[in-house]
Amino acid sequence: MSQLSIGIVGLPNVGKSTLFNALTKKAVPAENYPFCTIDPSVGIVPVPDERLWKLSELSKSAKTIPAVVEFVDIAGLVKGASEGEGLGNKFLSNIREVDAIVEVVRIFDDDKIIHVHGGIDPISDIEVINFELILVDEETVEKRLSNLQKDIKAGKKEAVFEGEVLAKTLAHIKQGKLVNSLELDEKERLVVKMLNLLTFKPIMYALNKKAGGKNLDELNDDRYKKLLEFFKTEKAQWVIIDAGIENELKDLEGEEKEMFRNELGGKDDGIDSLIKVGYTLLNLITYFTTGEDESRAWTVIRGSTAPVAGQAIHTDFKDKFIRAEVVFNQDLLSSGSYATAREKGLVRTEGKEYVVKDGDVIEFKI
């Protein structure tokens, strides 16, 4: 499958580029992933997954290759972007190309780092960004509706159905709501998906704090309480990060990294949480292949059947699929070897209809 990407957006001075730099220091060499873009604003980031390293240890693999997510640093957004303010048009066309969005929101007060709108108000920041995205979507839907009018008047069935779905979507947008919060059935979703609307993409929020700073979450500030209430209402995914610390620690690993993080006053690695949540946001799961040559994590869309999942390795695996030998990673690890897992009856033979589960270890037979 082609690489899925997450766009990092935010107002100026919220720590967006700092976060991107911290993320991309974790980046993997692109040569392992031939489909990747070599672009300074794109980072190919490995998904933290202990299961892979345990399997690699078990198989004594020569190589270990993690699953990856692509993060794209998108130009800072300003009010009026939908009318072309700032880098408006570039910003919006870049967002069109990504599959999900992470909005970086500043939750610390610091007189030295000015905020584009004066004071720190996370809800207001989110509203500015979402409002710009909503405006663009409104224009897109209205344009499509206007192009459909002729076919709707002629009573063409498909056009009438599309018109109804778009009218419902437009009404939702005009209430200032994101399209991803609109309840749609499968057929309606297909109609909306074709328009590639910005707010139809899944959105998560990265709350950027500053070690030793006046952080709204630590002050239990009303602005923070309102923010949590907003996330609850929107059923939104969010993580807390300290982009500054993570950027400073980007070249360190393991215990040394933890020691310096504590010294700098940081709590935990929000970057890992961000990558994991981003992966889930894209509706992805991981399956593994393992052996002496390599252990590797493969990425597939949740709900994929075995032949479709095999395609991630090679197109032949879909076209010439005969069967798959499947064992759950935990069963394989606790058995201590593939042979023991087989003796215990933990290795199953599955056919074309089998839906791959997160954590499966698979050997494809073609």
C-alpha positions as CSV (number, residue, x, y, z in Angstrom):
1,M,0.0,0.0,0.0
2,S,1.2,3.5,-0.6
3,Q,2.4,5.5,2.4
4,L,-0.3,7.2,4.4
5,S,0.6,10.6,5.8
6,I,-0.3,12.9,8.7
7,G,0.0,16.7,8.2
8,I,1.2,18.8,11.2
9,V,-0.6,22.1,11.3
10,G,-0.8,25.0,13.7
11,L,-0.6,28.8,14.1
12,P,2.8,30.5,14.1
13,N,4.9,30.1,17.3
14,V,3.1,27.1,18.7
15,G,6.1,24.7,18.4
16,K,5.0,23.1,15.1
17,S,8.4,23.0,13.5
18,T,10.1,22.1,16.8
19,L,7.8,19.1,17.0
20,F,8.5,18.2,13.4
21,N,12.3,18.3,14.0
22,A,12.0,16.1,17.1
23,L,9.9,13.6,15.1
24,T,12.1,13.5,12.1
25,K,15.2,12.9,14.2
26,K,13.5,9.5,14.9
27,A,13.2,9.2,11.1
28,V,14.3,6.0,9.4
29,P,16.5,6.0,6.2
30,A,14.1,6.3,3.3
31,E,15.9,3.7,1.2
32,N,14.1,0.9,3.1
33,Y,10.9,2.4,1.9
34,P,11.1,3.0,-1.9
35,F,7.7,4.7,-2.1
36,C,8.8,7.5,0.2
37,T,9.1,11.1,-0.9
38,I,12.5,12.7,-0.3
39,D,11.4,16.1,0.8
40,P,12.7,18.3,3.6
41,S,9.2,18.8,5.0
42,V,8.4,15.0,5.1
43,G,9.6,12.7,7.9
44,I,9.3,8.9,7.7
45,V,8.9,8.0,11.4
46,P,9.0,4.4,12.8
47,V,6.1,3.3,14.9
48,P,7.3,2.3,18.4
49,D,6.4,-1.4,18.9
50,E,8.0,-3.7,21.4
51,R,6.4,-6.7,19.9
52,L,8.6,-6.4,16.8
53,W,11.9,-6.3,18.8
54,K,10.8,-9.3,20.8
55,L,10.1,-11.3,17.7
56,S,13.4,-10.2,16.2
57,E,15.2,-11.5,19.3
58,L,13.3,-14.8,19.2
59,S,14.2,-15.4,15.5
60,K,17.7,-13.9,15.9
61,S,17.0,-11.8,12.9
62,A,19.8,-10.1,11.0
63,K,17.6,-7.1,10.3
64,T,14.6,-5.5,12.1
65,I,12.4,-3.1,10.1
66,P,9.6,-1.2,11.9
67,A,6.3,0.0,10.5
68,V,6.4,3.7,9.6
69,V,4.1,6.7,9.4
70,E,4.8,9.8,7.2
71,F,4.6,13.2,8.9
72,V,4.4,16.3,6.8
73,D,5.3,19.8,8.1
74,I,2.7,22.1,6.7
75,A,3.3,25.9,6.4
76,G,2.0,27.8,9.5
77,L,-1.6,28.9,9.2
78,V,-2.9,32.4,9.7
79,K,-6.4,33.8,10.0
80,G,-7.8,34.4,6.5
81,A,-5.9,31.4,4.9
82,S,-9.0,30.4,3.1
83,E,-8.9,33.8,1.3
84,G,-5.2,33.3,0.5
85,E,-3.8,35.2,3.5
86,G,-0.2,34.3,4.4
87,L,0.7,31.1,2.6
88,G,-3.0,30.3,2.5
89,N,-3.3,28.6,-0.8
90,K,-0.1,26.5,-0.4
91,F,-1.2,25.6,3.1
92,L,-4.6,24.4,1.9
93,S,-3.3,22.4,-1.0
94,N,-0.7,20.7,1.3
95,I,-3.5,19.7,3.7
96,R,-5.5,18.2,0.8
97,E,-2.6,15.7,0.1
98,V,-2.5,14.2,3.7
99,D,-4.7,11.5,5.1
100,A,-5.0,12.9,8.7
101,I,-4.2,16.1,10.5
102,V,-2.5,16.8,13.8
103,E,-3.1,20.3,15.1
104,V,-0.4,21.6,17.4
105,V,-1.9,23.7,20.2
106,R,0.2,25.8,22.6
107,I,-0.7,25.4,26.3
108,F,2.1,27.4,27.9
109,D,2.4,31.1,28.8
110,D,5.8,32.6,28.0
111,D,6.4,36.3,27.5
112,K,9.5,35.6,25.4
113,I,7.6,33.6,22.8
114,I,4.9,35.9,21.4
115,H,1.5,34.4,20.5
116,V,0.1,35.5,17.1
117,H,-3.2,36.6,18.8
118,G,-1.7,38.1,21.9
119,G,-2.8,35.8,24.8
120,I,-2.8,32.0,25.1
121,D,-6.2,30.5,24.4
122,P,-6.1,27.0,23.1
123,I,-9.8,26.8,22.2
124,S,-9.6,30.0,20.3
125,D,-6.5,28.7,18.4
126,I,-8.3,25.5,17.5
127,E,-11.4,27.5,16.3
128,V,-9.2,29.7,14.1
129,I,-7.7,26.6,12.3
130,N,-10.9,24.7,12.1
131,F,-12.8,27.7,10.9
132,E,-10.4,28.2,7.9
133,L,-10.7,24.5,7.0
134,I,-14.5,24.7,7.3
135,L,-14.7,27.7,5.0
136,V,-12.7,25.9,2.3
137,D,-15.0,22.8,2.6
138,E,-18.1,25.0,2.4
139,E,-16.9,26.5,-0.9
140,T,-16.0,23.0,-2.3
141,V,-19.5,21.6,-1.4
142,E,-21.3,24.6,-2.8
143,K,-19.4,24.5,-6.0
144,R,-20.1,20.7,-6.5
145,L,-23.8,21.3,-5.7
146,S,-24.1,24.1,-8.2
147,N,-22.5,21.8,-10.9
148,L,-25.0,19.1,-10.1
149,Q,-28.1,21.3,-10.5
150,K,-28.7,20.4,-14.2
151,D,-28.6,16.6,-13.6
152,I,-30.8,17.0,-10.4
153,K,-33.4,18.9,-12.4
154,A,-33.3,16.2,-15.1
155,G,-34.1,13.7,-12.3
156,K,-30.9,11.6,-12.7
157,K,-31.0,9.2,-9.8
158,E,-27.3,9.3,-8.8
159,A,-27.2,13.1,-9.0
160,V,-30.4,13.4,-6.8
161,F,-28.8,11.2,-4.2
162,E,-25.5,13.0,-4.3
163,G,-27.4,16.3,-4.0
164,E,-29.2,15.2,-0.9
165,V,-26.0,14.0,0.8
166,L,-24.2,17.3,-0.1
167,A,-27.1,19.4,1.2
168,K,-27.0,17.5,4.5
169,T,-23.2,18.0,4.6
170,L,-23.5,21.7,3.8
171,A,-26.0,22.3,6.6
172,H,-23.6,20.6,9.0
173,I,-20.7,22.8,7.8
174,K,-22.8,26.0,8.1
175,Q,-23.3,25.2,11.8
176,G,-19.5,25.5,12.1
177,K,-19.0,21.8,12.5
178,L,-16.3,19.5,11.1
179,V,-17.5,17.0,8.5
180,N,-15.8,14.1,10.3
181,S,-18.4,14.6,13.1
182,L,-21.4,14.1,10.7
183,E,-23.1,10.8,10.9
184,L,-23.2,9.1,7.5
185,D,-23.9,5.6,6.2
186,E,-21.5,3.8,3.9
187,K,-23.1,5.1,0.7
188,E,-23.2,8.6,1.9
189,R,-19.5,8.4,3.1
190,L,-18.5,7.4,-0.5
191,V,-20.1,10.6,-1.9
192,V,-18.4,12.8,0.7
193,K,-15.1,11.1,0.3
194,M,-14.9,11.9,-3.4
195,L,-14.7,15.6,-2.6
196,N,-11.6,15.2,-0.4
197,L,-12.9,17.7,2.1
198,L,-10.3,18.9,4.7
199,T,-12.5,18.4,7.8
200,F,-13.6,14.9,6.7
201,K,-10.0,13.8,7.5
202,P,-9.4,12.5,11.0
203,I,-8.0,15.2,13.3
204,M,-6.0,14.8,16.5
205,Y,-4.5,17.5,18.8
206,A,-1.0,17.8,20.2
207,L,-0.9,20.0,23.2
208,N,2.5,21.6,23.5
209,K,3.7,22.4,26.9
210,K,7.1,23.8,28.2
211,A,9.1,22.3,31.0
212,G,9.4,24.8,33.9
213,G,6.9,27.1,32.1
214,K,3.4,28.2,33.1
215,N,1.6,25.2,31.7
216,L,-2.2,25.4,31.6
217,D,-2.6,21.7,32.5
218,E,-0.4,22.1,35.6
219,L,-2.1,25.3,36.7
220,N,-5.5,23.6,36.3
221,D,-6.5,26.7,34.5
222,D,-10.1,27.3,33.3
223,R,-8.7,27.5,29.7
224,Y,-7.5,24.0,30.1
225,K,-10.8,22.7,31.6
226,K,-12.6,24.2,28.6
227,L,-10.2,22.5,26.3
228,L,-10.8,19.1,27.8
229,E,-14.6,19.7,27.6
230,F,-14.2,20.4,23.9
231,F,-12.3,17.2,23.3
232,K,-15.0,15.2,25.2
233,T,-17.8,16.8,23.1
234,E,-15.9,16.2,19.8
235,K,-14.7,12.7,20.9
236,A,-11.3,14.0,19.8
237,Q,-8.0,12.2,20.3
238,W,-5.2,14.3,22.0
239,V,-1.8,13.9,23.4
240,I,0.4,16.1,25.6
241,I,4.0,16.8,24.3
242,D,6.9,19.0,25.2
243,A,8.3,19.6,21.7
244,G,11.2,21.7,23.1
245,I,12.5,19.0,25.3
246,E,11.9,16.2,22.7
247,N,13.9,18.3,20.2
248,E,16.8,18.7,22.6
249,L,16.8,15.0,23.3
250,K,16.4,13.9,19.7
251,D,19.9,12.5,19.4
252,L,19.8,10.5,22.6
253,E,18.5,6.9,23.2
254,G,17.4,4.7,26.1
255,E,18.5,5.4,29.7
256,E,20.6,8.4,28.8
257,K,17.5,10.0,27.2
258,E,15.4,9.3,30.2
259,M,18.0,10.7,32.6
260,F,18.3,14.0,30.6
261,R,14.5,14.3,30.2
262,N,14.2,14.1,34.0
263,E,16.9,16.7,34.5
264,L,15.2,19.1,32.0
265,G,11.9,18.6,33.9
266,G,10.1,16.6,31.2
267,K,7.6,13.9,32.2
268,D,7.3,11.2,29.5
269,D,7.9,10.7,25.8
270,G,4.8,12.3,24.3
271,I,6.3,11.8,20.8
272,D,5.9,8.0,21.0
273,S,2.2,8.6,22.1
274,L,1.7,11.0,19.2
275,I,3.1,8.4,16.6
276,K,1.0,5.6,18.1
277,V,-2.2,7.7,18.2
278,G,-1.5,8.9,14.7
279,Y,-1.2,5.4,13.5
280,T,-4.6,4.5,15.0
281,L,-6.1,7.7,13.6
282,L,-5.2,6.4,10.1
283,N,-7.1,3.2,10.9
284,L,-4.0,1.1,10.5
285,I,-2.9,-2.2,12.2
286,T,0.4,-4.0,12.2
287,Y,1.1,-7.6,11.3
288,F,4.6,-9.2,11.4
289,T,6.8,-11.5,9.4
290,T,9.8,-13.0,11.2
291,G,12.8,-15.2,10.4
292,E,16.6,-15.3,10.5
293,D,16.9,-12.8,7.6
294,E,14.6,-10.2,9.0
295,S,11.7,-9.4,11.3
296,R,9.4,-6.8,9.9
297,A,6.3,-4.9,10.8
298,W,3.8,-4.4,7.9
299,T,1.1,-1.8,7.8
300,V,-2.4,-2.5,6.6
301,I,-5.8,-0.9,6.9
302,R,-7.9,-2.4,9.6
303,G,-10.3,-5.0,8.2
304,S,-8.0,-6.1,5.4
305,T,-8.2,-9.8,4.3
306,A,-5.0,-11.9,4.1
307,P,-4.5,-11.5,0.3
308,V,-4.9,-7.7,0.6
309,A,-2.5,-7.7,3.5
310,G,0.0,-9.8,1.6
311,Q,0.1,-7.1,-1.1
312,A,2.1,-4.9,1.3
313,I,5.0,-7.4,0.8
314,H,4.5,-8.1,-2.9
315,T,1.7,-7.9,-5.4
316,D,2.1,-11.6,-6.2
317,F,0.9,-12.3,-2.6
318,K,-2.5,-11.0,-3.6
319,D,-2.8,-12.5,-7.1
320,K,-1.3,-15.9,-6.3
321,F,-2.5,-16.3,-2.7
322,I,-3.1,-19.9,-1.7
323,R,-3.2,-19.8,2.1
324,A,-1.6,-18.1,5.1
325,E,-0.1,-19.6,8.2
326,V,-1.0,-17.4,11.1
327,V,0.1,-17.3,14.8
328,F,-0.6,-14.5,17.2
329,N,2.7,-12.8,18.3
330,Q,2.0,-13.4,22.0
331,D,1.4,-17.1,21.4
332,L,4.6,-17.4,19.4
333,L,6.7,-15.5,22.0
334,S,5.4,-17.5,24.9
335,S,6.0,-20.8,23.0
336,G,9.7,-19.8,22.5
337,S,9.8,-21.1,18.9
338,Y,7.7,-21.5,15.8
339,A,8.1,-25.4,16.1
340,T,6.7,-25.4,19.6
341,A,3.9,-23.0,18.7
342,R,3.0,-25.4,15.9
343,E,3.1,-28.5,18.2
344,K,0.7,-26.7,20.6
345,G,-1.7,-26.1,17.7
346,L,-1.3,-22.3,17.9
347,V,-0.4,-22.0,14.2
348,R,-3.5,-21.8,12.1
349,T,-4.0,-22.2,8.3
350,E,-6.2,-19.4,7.0
351,G,-7.8,-18.8,3.6
352,K,-8.6,-15.9,1.4
353,E,-11.5,-14.7,3.6
354,Y,-9.4,-14.3,6.7
355,V,-9.4,-10.8,8.2
356,V,-5.9,-10.0,9.5
357,K,-5.7,-8.9,13.2
358,D,-3.3,-6.5,14.8
359,G,-0.3,-8.5,16.1
360,D,-0.7,-11.5,13.7
361,V,2.6,-13.2,12.6
362,I,2.0,-14.4,9.1
363,E,3.7,-16.6,6.5
364,F,2.1,-16.4,3.1
365,K,2.0,-19.4,0.8
366,I,1.7,-18.7,-2.9
